[in-house]
Amino acid sequence: MIKLDILAFGAHPDDVELGIGGTIAKLAQKGLIVGIIDLTQGEMSSRGTVDERKTEAHNAGKILNVHIRENLRLPDAQISSSWEQKIEVIKVIREYTPQLIIAPMKDDKHPDHHNAHFLIREANYFSGLHKVNTGEQAPYRCPTLIYYYPYYEISFPHLLIDISEHFENKLSALKAYKSQFFNPDYDAPETFISSERFWKSIKERCAYWGSKINKEYAEALYLLEPINISELRLFL
């Protein structure tokens, strides 16, 4: 049974890479045991098939050197805080008992990202209750939750993580999603994230946050409750 140091959630394959791909690569390189859980298969996306997204996510996970990457196959465009969906998230939290969860931040422009925030946050709480039955799994509540925006930050972050040495890993992982991002060779309608403008903005975004801490590139993280400062040792 793998016990994870860090478990990152994304509503769709590629969310984690967009928001914290450099951070994940950095943590994995440090020797931490890192996993990614994608909630949906991205089946409602205007580009790419479920099979393509599955292959792309697998390849991206290898580039980031994560120990596990799984997909809960929740319905795309229908993420909610229903009890049925909470139970699926509770099962993986109890299975991998992470020390830190990184999840989408609320109020993101994509409703699935916004809803995923509350689904994961609430599931983690209920995961610690003894009377929530998931078979033989023991109750477990992750002590620390940190959040990220997949697209654009809409408020000033609480933490900035230097990813200067891991920015190319982030880009390589994103390039694995050949159906989703700027790729003139892929025949499909252009979307917001498949435009050349969006691709350029990925570098601009990380460079902007890097400039705030006198580094070349950085990624932004958010807190909603106080955490023990010792937990930040994972990022150092």
PEMO-V301590 format. One record per residue. RES is the residue in one letter. PSI is psi in whole degrees, -180 to 180 (none if undefined). Layout:
{{RES,PSI} {RES,PSI}}
//
This chain:
{{M,121} {I,130} {K,124} {L,143} {D,-42} {I,134} {L,118} {A,132} {F,143} {G,147} {A,-36} {H,155} {P,130} {D,-13} {D,-46} {V,-44} {E,-42} {L,-47} {G,-42} {I,29} {G,-41} {G,-38} {T,-44} {I,-44} {A,-40} {K,-46} {L,-41} {A,-40} {Q,-29} {K,-10} {G,4} {L,151} {I,111} {V,140} {G,158} {I,134} {I,117} {D,130} {L,-40} {T,170} {Q,2} {G,30} {E,-15} {M,2} {S,146} {S,-18} {R,145} {G,153} {T,169} {V,-42} {D,-41} {E,-45} {R,-37} {K,-47} {T,-43} {E,-44} {A,-41} {H,-47} {N,-40} {A,-41} {G,-37} {K,-39} {I,-38} {L,-10} {N,40} {V,154} {H,-37} {I,148} {R,122} {E,161} {N,125} {L,-11} {R,36} {L,156} {P,122} {D,142} {A,7} {Q,24} {I,134} {S,176} {S,31} {S,155} {W,-37} {E,-43} {Q,-36} {K,-43} {I,-40} {E,-39} {V,-41} {I,-41} {K,-42} {V,-33} {I,-44} {R,-32} {E,-43} {Y,-9} {T,58} {P,152} {Q,-24} {L,133} {I,135} {I,122} {A,162} {P,146} {M,151} {K,162} {D,13} {D,154} {K,-27} {H,122} {P,-35} {D,-38} {H,-45} {H,-47} {N,-33} {A,-35} {H,-51} {F,-36} {L,-49} {I,-43} {R,-45} {E,-39} {A,-40} {N,-39} {Y,-51} {F,-22} {S,-21} {G,-2} {L,131} {H,-29} {K,0} {V,110} {N,119} {T,49} {G,-130} {E,3} {Q,141} {A,151} {P,143} {Y,131} {R,122} {C,131} {P,-21} {T,127} {L,134} {I,153} {Y,159} {Y,158} {Y,127} {P,-37} {Y,-80} {Y,140} {E,134} {I,5} {S,163} {F,133} {P,163} {H,-28} {L,141} {L,126} {I,121} {D,116} {I,23} {S,-41} {E,-4} {H,8} {F,-39} {E,-33} {N,-42} {K,-49} {L,-41} {S,-41} {A,-40} {L,-36} {K,-21} {A,-24} {Y,72} {K,-24} {S,-15} {Q,-40} {F,180} {F,117} {N,92} {P,-19} {D,-7} {Y,122} {D,99} {A,161} {P,143} {E,139} {T,178} {F,-48} {I,-10} {S,-2} {S,154} {E,-34} {R,-43} {F,-42} {W,-43} {K,-33} {S,-23} {I,-47} {K,-43} {E,-40} {R,-50} {C,-35} {A,-38} {Y,-50} {W,-33} {G,-39} {S,-25} {K,-19} {I,19} {N,39} {K,167} {E,-46} {Y,147} {A,161} {E,152} {A,140} {L,156} {Y,150} {L,147} {L,-11} {E,159} {P,147} {I,156} {N,125} {I,-24} {S,-23} {E,-25} {L,-9} {R,-26} {L,-28} {F,-7} {L,none}}
//
